[in-house]
Amino acid sequence: MGGPPCTPFSKSGFHLEWKRAGLDPDASLLQAYTRVLAEAKPRAFLLENVYALTYNNRASRPAFERLLREINDAGYDYRWKVLNAADYGVAQARPRLFVIGVQKGLPVPTHPDASHGGKWERRATGHSDRAHVSAGEALAGLICDPEPGEKVQGKFGHLLEEIPPGGNYLHYTAEKGHPDPQFAWRSKFWSFLLKLDPTRPAPTIQAQPGPYVGPFHWENRRLRVGEIKRLFGFPDDFELVGARGSVQAQLGNCVPPPLAAQVAAVLVP
């Protein structure tokens, strides 16, 4: 099981022309994964990455096609699918690519069926009979001590309070009818001053957010570690070691445990 570093293909970096052009040298780490497959020859494998690896652009498409070709050449049959963590009981809309495969000649398992469903990026996903777990439901009853630096300050911190739950910087645009616009329409990345909506799953939580990159709590502050763990599906008593920035990176880079467990289970003989 493995997740080669995703930064060459993450859509959060596609504002950089050299990344869009497929010139990030870290993209070759996909080949480190397929080399292990060819040399170690495990019975089965599970590969996870950002779903932007499947995009039809100069950065992603050649790399994805090469990855699948090398998996085949290493002696494996496979299936790939983009799964949204919210469709599997996680209180976070976190789509990720999962490639599962087995040695040729063995039956190829299918990805697990979704257990929950709802709206994601203006379309319905998952299982319609059971609603997504909302951020409010996931954080209900949780008591976390305040953390240093959780107040959003600086040039734009004071703007957060007026933004409604589920909104972002677009609240302060003329197109949204704000009487004192602070930003041009679509001039920032969508997560800029993004605030959680307690009635919906959290948006994707990043590993290295900037000072104004959300999601922020609907109480107009940064999320606390205990809250982030809940939004990923970690047990409350799970311990993460390191400084606050390291803990954020560990959580933001991980596959939510409930989703990981369900995907991995299909590979168990």
N, C-alpha and C positions, 0 to 999 in steps of 0.2 A: 504494500500500500504506500502511496506517496503522492505528494503535490508539488511538482516542480515550481519554483518561484514564478509568480504570475505577472509580475510588473511589466514585462514586455507586451502583454496583451490586455492589461486592465484598461477599460474604457476611460478611467479617470486620468490616464496619461495621454489620451489621444489628441489633446490640444497641442501636443508637441509633434511637429512635422516629422522629425526623425524617427519617432516611435510609429507614427502612421505608415512610414515608409518601410518598416520592418528592419530598422538598422540597430536595434537594441541587442548588444552581444549576449545578454542573459537569455535570449530566446534559445540558445544552444543547449540550455539545461534540460530541455525536453529530450535531447539525444542522450544525456546522461541516464535518464530513466529507461529509455529503450535499450541502451547498452546493458544495463542491469538485467533487463528481461532476457536478452539474448544470451548472456553469460550465466546467470543464476538459474534460469529456466524454472521458475516457480509453477506450481500447478495452476494457479489463478492469480490475477492481479486486479488492483483497483487504482485508478489514476483520477485525481481531482484537479480542476483548474477553473479559472474564471470563464464564464460563458462567452465572453468577448473573443475567446480563442476560436470560436466557431463563426465569427463575423466574416463576411465576404469582402475583406479589404487587403491592402498590400502587406500589413503586418501579420494578420492572423491566418488568412486562407492558405498561403503556401506552407506555413509552419504546421497547421492542423493536418493538411493533406500529407505532409512528410511524416508526421507523427503516426498517423493511421497506417501508412505504408510500412513504416519500420516495425510497428506492432505485428502486422501480418508477416513480414519477413522474419521476425523473431520466432514465428511458429505459433501464433495465437489467433483465435477467432474472438470477436469482440462485439459489443454493442456500446453506443454512446448516447447520452441523453442529458439535457439540461433540466435539473431539478431545482425547484424553489423550496427553501427550507420551511417557509410558511405553510406549504402544502403537506408538511410532515410533522405538524404539531409544534413548530418552533415559532416564537413570537417575533419573528424577524423575516422580512422579505429579502432573502439572500439567494439569488439564483447562482448555481454553480454547475459546471460541466463534470459529469462522471462517466469515465470510460471503464467498463468492466470486461474482463476477458478470461479465457481459459485456453489451455493447450489444445491445439487442433485435434479433433476427434472426440472431444468431450462436449456435452451439451452446454450451450451458452446460456447462462441465466439471464433473466429479464430484470429490469430495474423494479424496485418496489412500487406498489400502487400508492397513490396519495391517500392520506387519511383525512385531510382538511381541504378547504377551498375558499376562494373569494376573489376579490379584484386585485390585480397587480398590473401596473402600467396600463390602465384603461382597458384591460381585458380580464376575463374570468379564467382562473387556473384551478387545478386540483379537483377535489371531490366536493361536489356541491351540497351534499347532505350534512356536512359538518363545517361550521364556519372557522376561519382562521382564528388562532389564539391572538388576542389583542395585547398591545403593550400594557394597557391598564390591567387586564386580567393577570398577566405575567408578574407585574410588580405589586399586585394587591397584597397587603399585609406585610410587605418587606420594610424593615427599618434599617437604614444605613446611616452611620455617622457622617456628618459633613466632612468634605475633603478639602485640603488646601488647593487653592486655584480653581475651585469649581465655579466661581462667579465669572461671567463673561465680561471682560472689560475692554479697554482699548477704543479704537476709533468707532467701531460699529456695535460694541457690546450693549450700549443703551437701547439699541433698536429692537432687541430680542423681545422685550416685554410686550410690545404692541402686536407682534405677529401672532395670529391665532394658531391653536394646535393643528398640526398638519401642514402649516404654511411655511414659506421661506422668504428670501429677500424680495421676491416678486410682489409681496404685500406692499412694498414701498415704491411701486411703479405707477406711472400715469395710466397704464393700461388696466390696472386694478382699481383705478379711481382714487388713488391716494392724493390728498390735498397738497402734500409737500413731498413729491417724488425724490427719492435718494439714489435710485439706480435706473439705468436704461433696461429695457425689456431684454431678457435673456443675455445679460452682460456678465453674469456670474455662473459658476457651476451650480447645478440644481440643489446641492447640499449646503450651500452658503446660507447661514442663519436658519437652517432647517429645524423645525420643532416637531417632537413626537406628537402623534395623535393618539390619545389613550384608547380610542375605539377601533384602532387598526394595528396590525403588526408594525414593528419598527422598520424603518428603511434600513438598508445595508449599513452596518457599522464598520467604519474603516479602521485600519491598523495605525495609520499615521495622519490623523486629521489636522488640518491647519487650525489657527486660533478661532476661526469663525465657521468651521465646518461641523455640521451636525451629523446625526440628530442630537439636539439638546432636549432636556427634560421640559415638560409643559410647565414646570415651575420656574422656567427661565434660568437654568444653570446647566453646567455640564453633567453628564451622567456619572454616577458613582460606580465603583468597581462591582459592588454587589448587584446593582441594577443591570449592568452590562452582562454579568454572568447569567442572570435570569433571562435576558433577551437572547442569549445563545443556548439556553437549555442546560447550563451547568448546575450541579447541586450547589446549594448555598454554602456548604462547608468545603467546597473544592478550593484548595489553596494555590495561589499563583505567586511566584517568587520574583522579586526585582522591584525596581523603581516604577512609579506610576506610568511613565511612558513605555517601559518594557511590558508591563501588564496589558496596556492597551494594545500593543503590537501583537502580543501572544493571542489575545482574544480576537482581534481584528483579522488575523491571518488564519484562524482555525476554521475547520468545518464544524458546525454545531453538532454536539454529541448525539442528540436524538436522530438527526439525519444520517450521520456517519454510521450509527449502529444499524439502521434499517438497510442502508446500501450494502454494508459489509455482510449482513446476514444472508444475502442471496448467494454469496460465494461459499457458504459453509456447506460441505457435502452432506 
